Amino acid sequence: MVVVVAIGVMEALVSAGYFVAAQQFRAGVGGRQRTAAFYAAEAGLAAALHDWDPGLALKVEPGSSRRLAEAGLSSGDRYSVRLTRLDRGAQPGAAYLLILSEGRAGGAWGGRRRVALLLCAHESETLVPGLLRGPKLVLLHPLAQFAWLEIL
């Protein structure tokens, strides 16, 4: 009888160990996918800022949004970037913008992360040689001290 109880206790310990190991594996895979998705979202935001069209900020209608970029990375992860104009057009020549980048990694059941940048764009009368693309220069200013925000 003591042997049967000992075997039952050992079986319970082995089952508990297997369960804990499986949970640790799932948590590790999920953490890796969320991290990869975060880096994909940052890559999307960096790509959108790199390919920024200075006149685009003032062309977007107040309250509307526009897709800026959507691409895949060499790792298989993907990002999608949207620009939303937040103001109501009250200040002529100025726009408050939210650039939201969503990164996805690991397929349909993988991780997803979003990062955003809140900006103020305004026309400047200052002409800077080499940077001028139109009649006026559109300057971007981050509105927060930490402009890169992770949105859960």
N, C-alpha and C positions, 0 to 999 in steps of 0.2 A: 504494500500500500504506500509506503514511504517513497518507493521508487517511482510509482505512477505520479504522485504529487510533485516530485522533483522534476520529472520529465515535463509535466504541465507547466511548472514555473519556468523552466528553461525555454519551452515553446513560446510562452508569453514574452519573455525577454528578447528572444530572437525576432518575434513579430514586431515588438515595439522598436527594436533597433532598425529593422527594415523600413518601418513607417517613417521614422525620423530621418533616415538616409534619403528616402524618396522625397520628403518635404524639403530637405536641404538642397537636393538636386534641382527641384522645381524653382525654389527661391533663387538659386544661382543663375539658372537659365533666364528667369524673369528679370533679374537685375542686369544681366548682360544685355538683354534686348532693350530694356529701358535706357541704358547708357548709350547703346548704339543709336537709338531713336533720338536721344537728346543731341548727340553729335550731328546726326543728319539734319535736325531742325536748325542747329547753329550754322551748318554749312549752307542751308537754304537762305537764312537771313544774311549771311555774308555774301552769297551770290547775288541776292537782290540789291544789296547796297553797292556791290562792285559794278553791277550793270545799271545803276540808277540813272534814270533820265530826269535831269533837273526840272524840266517843264511838266513832268507828269503829275507832280503834287498839286499843282494849281489847275490841272485839266480835269481831275476827278471831281465829280459833282459832290457837294456836301451831303453826307449821309449814305453815300454809295460806296461800293467796294469793287476792286478789280484784282484779278489773279495776276501776279507778277511773274512767278516762276513755278515750274513743276518739273522735277527731274529725278533720275536715279543716280546713286553713287556706285562706284566700282565694287563696293561690298554687297550690293544688292538692296541696300536701304534706299528709301525714297523720301523726298520732301516736297511740300507744297507751300507756296508763299502767297498771302493775300494782303493787299493794301486797302485800308478803310479810312475814309476821311471822316473825322469826328465832329468837326465844327459845322456851323450852319451858314458859313460864308459871311459872318458879320464883319470881319476885318478884311477889307480889300487887299489882295496881294499876300495874304497869309493863310496857312492851312495847318490844322492839327491832324496828325496822321498816326494810325496804328498799323505797324507792319507785323503780321502774325505768320510765323513759320511753324508748320507741323511736320515732324519727322516720324517715319514709321520704319520699324525693323522687325525681322523675323516672320514675315508673311501675315496671313489673316489673323492669327492668334498671337502675334508678337506684340512688342511694346510700341507705345505711342507717346510722344512728348511734344509740347508746344513751347516756343519762346517768342517773345514779342518785344518790339521796340516802339516807344512812344516818342514822336518827333513833332517839332514845330518847323514848318517850312515857310519862308517868306522871301519876297523879292527884295533884292538889295540894289541900291543905286550905285554902289561901288563897282567899278569895272576892274576885274582882275585879268590881266593878259594871260592867255592860255587856258583859262577855265571858263570863259564865256561861251555859251552855246546859243544864246538868244539875245534879245535886246537887254535883258537884265539877268543877273545871277541869282539863282535860287539857293539859299543857304539852309542847311539843316542843323537844328539844335536839339540834342536830347533833352527831354523835359524832366527826367528824373536823375538823381545822382547815380543810381545804378540802373542804366537804361536797359540792360538785358534782363528780362524777367522770365522766370520759368513758371508756366501756367500748368497746373496739374489737370 
